[in-house]
Amino acid sequence: MILLTHQNIVEKAMFGGLCFMVNDKMCVGVEANRLMIRLNPDTYEELLEKDGCHPMDFTGKVMKGYVFVDKKVLIRKKELVFWINLALEYNAIAKVSKKKKKKFKPAEKK
């Protein structure tokens, strides 16, 4: 069962799709043909062997701890539940990313 109903969820446009932040941490995201999953980096290599799972290389650089899962795999409810629950399990122990500080710009004189 997917337990998103009691989570603190915020939707954000990211990576050309929609990302779901859970408790202020990136958790899962959706694009047209794949799902982005944030998972425990310790299980990353093992999970890459699963059907339809690929390294997340959105920027051209592989991001360890993030994977894309193809839509064709996710049509099976069991698989969708597996991946989302995996992301939620890691979310519970993942650290919140540091927010970038906005650069201070002094007001222009008129």
C-alpha positions as CSV (number, residue, x, y, z in Angstrom):
1,M,0.0,0.0,0.0
2,I,1.2,3.5,-0.8
3,L,1.0,5.8,2.2
4,L,1.2,9.3,0.9
5,T,-2.0,10.5,2.6
6,H,-0.5,11.4,5.9
7,Q,2.7,12.9,4.6
8,N,3.7,16.5,4.4
9,I,3.8,16.8,0.5
10,V,4.6,19.7,-1.7
11,E,4.6,19.6,-5.5
12,K,7.3,21.5,-7.4
13,A,8.1,21.8,-11.0
14,M,11.6,20.3,-11.5
15,F,13.7,18.4,-14.0
16,G,11.1,19.1,-16.7
17,G,8.4,17.4,-14.8
18,L,6.7,17.4,-11.4
19,C,8.5,16.6,-8.2
20,F,6.9,15.6,-4.9
21,M,8.8,16.9,-1.8
22,V,7.9,14.9,1.3
23,N,8.9,16.6,4.6
24,D,10.9,19.2,2.7
25,K,13.0,16.5,0.9
26,M,12.9,15.4,-2.7
27,C,11.1,12.0,-2.8
28,V,9.6,11.1,-6.2
29,G,9.1,12.9,-9.5
30,V,7.1,12.3,-12.7
31,E,7.8,12.9,-16.3
32,A,6.0,11.8,-19.4
33,N,7.6,8.4,-19.6
34,R,9.3,7.7,-16.3
35,L,9.3,8.1,-12.6
36,M,12.2,9.7,-10.7
37,I,13.0,8.0,-7.3
38,R,15.3,9.2,-4.6
39,L,16.6,6.1,-2.8
40,N,19.3,5.0,-0.3
41,P,22.7,5.3,-2.1
42,D,23.7,2.1,-0.3
43,T,21.2,0.2,-2.4
44,Y,21.7,2.1,-5.6
45,E,23.8,-0.4,-7.5
46,E,21.6,-3.4,-6.6
47,L,18.4,-1.6,-7.7
48,L,19.9,-0.6,-11.0
49,E,19.7,-4.2,-12.0
50,K,15.8,-4.2,-11.7
51,D,13.8,-4.1,-14.9
52,G,13.3,-0.5,-16.3
53,C,15.6,1.1,-13.7
54,H,18.3,3.6,-15.0
55,P,20.7,6.0,-13.4
56,M,19.4,9.5,-13.2
57,D,21.5,11.6,-15.5
58,F,19.2,14.5,-16.2
59,T,22.1,17.0,-16.3
60,G,24.5,14.7,-18.1
61,K,26.1,13.7,-14.7
62,V,24.9,10.6,-12.9
63,M,23.3,11.4,-9.6
64,K,23.9,8.5,-7.2
65,G,20.9,7.9,-5.0
66,Y,18.5,8.9,-7.8
67,V,17.1,6.7,-10.5
68,F,14.6,6.8,-13.3
69,V,12.1,4.0,-13.7
70,D,10.4,3.5,-17.1
71,K,6.7,3.9,-17.4
72,K,6.4,0.4,-19.0
73,V,7.4,-1.2,-15.6
74,L,5.1,1.0,-13.6
75,I,1.8,-0.2,-15.2
76,R,2.0,-3.1,-12.8
77,K,0.6,-1.7,-9.4
78,K,3.0,-4.0,-7.5
79,E,6.0,-2.3,-9.1
80,L,4.6,1.2,-8.6
81,V,4.0,0.5,-4.9
82,F,7.5,-1.0,-4.6
83,W,9.3,2.1,-6.0
84,I,7.2,4.7,-4.1
85,N,7.5,2.9,-0.8
86,L,11.3,2.6,-1.4
87,A,11.5,6.3,-1.9
88,L,9.3,7.0,1.2
89,E,11.5,4.6,3.4
90,Y,14.6,6.5,2.4
91,N,12.9,9.9,2.8
92,A,12.4,9.1,6.5
93,I,16.2,9.0,7.1
94,A,17.4,11.3,4.3
95,K,18.8,14.7,5.2
96,V,17.1,17.9,4.1
97,S,19.2,19.6,1.4
98,K,20.7,22.9,2.3
99,K,18.7,25.8,0.9
100,K,20.7,28.1,-1.3
101,K,21.1,31.6,0.3
102,K,19.8,34.4,-1.9
103,K,22.5,36.9,-2.8
104,F,21.9,40.2,-1.2
105,K,21.5,43.1,-3.7
106,P,21.5,46.6,-2.2
107,A,18.7,48.7,-3.4
108,E,19.5,51.0,-6.3
109,K,19.6,54.7,-5.7
110,K,17.2,56.8,-7.6
